[in-house]
Amino acid sequence: MKKIALLAGVLAGCVACTQKPAAHLPIDKNASPQTVALYQRLFTLLDKGIMLGHQDDYAYGHNWYNEPQRSDVNDVVGDYPAMNGYELGDIEIGNDRNLDSIYFDNMKLYAKQTHARGGILTYSWHGNNIATGGTAWDCAQDTVVRSVLPGGVHHSQYLTWLDRLADFFLDLKDADGNYIAVIFRLYHEHSGGWFWWGSKQCTPDEYKQLWTMTVAYLRDTKNVHNLLYAYSPDVTENKEQYFERYPGDDYVDIVAFDCYARGDNEHYAKYMNIGAQIVTEYAAATGKIPAISETGYEGLPDSVYFSEVLYPIIHEYKLSWVLFWRNTFELHRRDHFYVPYKGFPYEEDFVEFVNQPDILTNKDIN
Ligand code: BMA
């Protein structure tokens, strides 16, 4: 009897195995212990709530630039974001600061400080157009992706660009000298046609090759093992469109999407729901992490955007984080902000949102 029971138990265990992976491991088989721990931490936190994210939070805010430990989010709600986004655009061309005026040396310092307080980091990359020397938005051609793939005219130069990215990630170290594990969200918003890697600029197959080449180069050639990889198209109509350019489960740790409010709340809710449903269902079925990698309402003209528009939507889903885009410091771009700063008339709306029990700030995840 005992034997039969044991056998039944083993069989039941196997059935369970085929349905749900026993442990959530990053796609990088040689991921550092810290990277494995970060991935597992994301799964643990997924049961707790949705992490609040903000882009460039430590670097600058509305009306200030590089003031130690300052953050618009902290100024308004009394705590830092749990998820902290930074942008690597221009690192590939060897610049000392990114396209939004953050010095990479400072960015490394912010990473160290953020990590020390238990925050999590995610990096985007608006890399330049290697064929024209223009920006990421220089997208009139449909040959750039092809030209950086193996055999393409810009392939070897493109690898030198990836070398600079690798150097940055390998410079992310904590106080004990361990690599800080972070999220890399590459070639994002590709369901749109505004970047050189967008849907009008390359075929699905070329996009997938660009992705797998980049991951394999960073991971296997450059030995960067402190990364989790996030896939994040812009809005999509359905699953088919979302996955049209998906490079495969072996190349993605996090399934996410970007979606902005632009005045039409019904339209926003529709696409937020489509995206949230796709990523949460897929993540649950395949053992990935689902997230909203960028959202917000530029200039916050709606006094109840956070509490009455956004929250009721995301509250329905098991999402890892929701990240709001940057609050610019430049005087000529004063309307480019996505979270309130101290003194902003609708700051209470944000406070109400952040105080919801399922919205997690830095303290809540430590
Ligand atoms: C965009 C804008 C740009 C910025 C870019 C990369 O959405 O905020 O001003 O340069 O992101 O951070």
Boltz pocket constraint, residues with backbone or C-beta under 6 A from the ligand:
constraints:
  - pocket:
      binder: B
      contacts: [[A, 87], [A, 89], [A, 99], [A, 100], [A, 126], [A, 325], [A, 326]]
      max_distance: 6.0
